[in-house]
Amino acid sequence: MRCVTDDDPYLWLEDLESEAALAWVAERNAETKAALADGEGFASLKQSLREVLDASDRIPYTTRRGAHLYNFWRDAGHVRGVWRRTTLEQYRKDTPEWEVLLDVDALASAEDEKWVWAGARVRHPEHDRALVHLSRDGGDATVVREFDLATRAFVQDGFQVEEAKTRIGWIDADTVFLGTDFGPGSMTGAGYPRTVRRWRRGTPPAEAELVFEAEAGDVSAWGGHDSTPGFERSFVGRSMDFFRGETYLLASDGAHIKVDVPDDASAYAHRHHLIVTLRSAWLGQPAGSLLAFGFDAFLAGDRTPEVLFTPDERTALAGHEWTRHHLILETMHDVSTRIEVLTPDRDGGPWARRRLADVPALSDGSVVDTDPDVSDEYFLNVSGFLQPSTLYHGHLGGSDTTDVLKQAPPRFSPAGLAVEQFFATSRDGTRVPYFVIGPDHSCTGPGPTLLHGYGGFEVSLTPSYDAVAGRAWLERGGTFVIANIRGGGEYGPQWHQAALGAQRPRAYEDFAAVAADLVTRGVTTPAMLGAEGGSNGGLLMGAMLTRDPQLFGAVVAHVPLLDMLRFHRLLAGASWRAEYGDPDDAADLPHLRELSPYHRLASDRVYPPVLLTTSTRDDRVHPGHARKAAARLRELGHRVLFHENTGGGHAGAGDNEQFAHNEALMYTFLWQHLSPSNPWDEHGEA
């Protein structure tokens, strides 16, 4: 048996397009197809999930840009999707009339390219042109093309950028800020733009004026223009790592005026305000606070904040959105949403505040769109684990009028299902919340259960309606569980920071505590408990596999991060050193070696069956992580299946067909191993 050391025997699998690596992938895909996709019931399950994804009565969420509401839509007839728009009057109808701006399927066919929509930046406030991003088969790198919204066509000889992880944004009709790959030295080690240039129409990109340059070791540089009428100004900045950065006001003479907030704070200008979100204590205010300053007064040295939000042990900031005269504040109390409206005092006094909406318990409410330059309109989405989404349209001021715009129909039967929130006690005594969606186990007894987690990068897992999980898992009698472990943002910055770097095991101990608590409560047994996560959540799955395999009957990891000694050398990995540590730093190397699932795999441990999925076109988390772990597990004689899409990027799927296939693979795998008729015991025997 070969050991995985710094001389990795499976490095050859990191060569994405090599003949040997692709042949290995094809063999593994064939094995997984035979084990999961060729069996009875797979085709019908996949078709059922595809119906959910393609359903014509889904809510088409929109973004207001001027007089129009814009939407990107995929269904069975538009596999790659259409970018379209309508008016609010039309949108209120059950079947709105949409103006199709760009048909990505038609474009892909005409150019013989697997284009995937990656968004558009519409010029503000004119809303006449857009900078459209298109990805080849789902990668983060995109090509950029200028698009005319009046003629619904790409602008010949307009702004165009070749494939790269480009940052681009409008300054005026003939000028943009551009950061892209200009050759050696123009991209950071993480693969993002290091420079910001002012590019004028009709000139070569290489001749664009350099206005800002990040340091060599930074993650990225950025530039942006605030086109709010009466407050036009430009900003540039650098991201030193994933959580620290600097912002500068770009003066008319080219000088950089620093917005002097802590480098781990998030700050932006809105009209005459400077809004700051804290990750650490500052000016007597705790981490997690939201502060407002007068922008000009702040630049002049005034550090007197208006405190808009102060967290407590159970309440954290979830987000905020501006309307023309108000700020809508979203907070989480034990991971359930509360929404308030804050209104600045015109005479400089304290901001007024009031409750906007009563979101049901164990549910999530979020403002999905506003039009802050024009009106106090807002669009509010409310959903829960068993509550399909309802989209409300409202106006702030006076009576705060609200009406239901759209309501999604149920996609699975909630009969016999309930939602509960429990708290597990982690190894160090920390109280860890988790949601359980499923039948009453006091009546049914333990059953197949799927535990999902993420635990990183301040990402919060909040209640939402998952029609795919509902059809594929809940309707079959399974129970679905969401663990709100440390590393996420459910309780603010301190919840995230508690699992940074060498403290990463706190997140894994939290997840293990939830798994154990589910067994104690009689929800499931180890043989019927599965674990699932993707990306950083895939690292969590690798940790569970190697640290606590006895807790689980099956493990699924999507686009996972698993080699913690080389992650910083692969694609965007260098940008995550602030989250995990730096393998090139002698102080960090010991804990990273201890964390690394790939290096912890052993022949003398009993592991539950594993399914690893990835995408050849994932240019964020390198497919080599999943490939190498699968190869290592096979070498050691453990049960592992591996599936790699050729496309799809970090999402793992570039269209509904791919997504339905991936999900059907996962749920088929889980049901095979977790259903009462086919469990495996803690000794690995059937």
Buried (B, 14 or more C-beta within 10 A) or exposed (E): EEEBEEEBBBEBBBEBEEEEBBEBBEEBBEBBBEBBBEEEEBEEBBEBBBBBBBBEEBBBBBBBBBEBBBBBBBBEEBBBBBBBBBEBEBBEEEEBEBEEBBBBBEBBEEEEEBBBBBEBBBBBEBBEBBBBBBBBBBBBBBBBBBBBBEEEEBBEEBBBBEBBBBBBBBBEEEBBBBBBBBEEEBBBBBBBBBBBBBBBBEEEBEEBEEBBBBEEEBBBBBBBBBBBEEBEBBBBBBBBBBBBBBBBBBEEEEEBEEBEBBBBBBBBBBBEBBBBBBBBEBBEBBBBBBBBBBBEBBBEEEEEBBBBBEBEEEBBBBBBBBBBBBBBBBBBBBBBBBBBBBBBEEEEEEBEBEEBBEBBEBBBBBBBBBBBBBBBBBBBBBBBBBBBBBBBBBBBBEEBEBEEBBEBEEBBEBEEBEBEBBBBBBEEEBBBBBBBBBBEBEEBEBBBBBBBBBBBBBBBBBBBBBBBBBBBBBBBBBBBBBBBBBBBBBBBBBBBBBBBBBEBBBBBBBBBBBBBBBBEBEBBBBBBBBBBBBBBBBBBBBBBBBBBBBBBBBBBBBBBBBBBBBBBBBBBBBBBBBBBBBBEEEEBBEBBBBBBBBBBBBEEBEBBBBBBBBBBBBBBBBBBBBBBBBBBBBBBEBBBBBBBBBBBBBBBBBBBBBBBBBBBBBBBBBBBBBBEEEBBEEEBEE
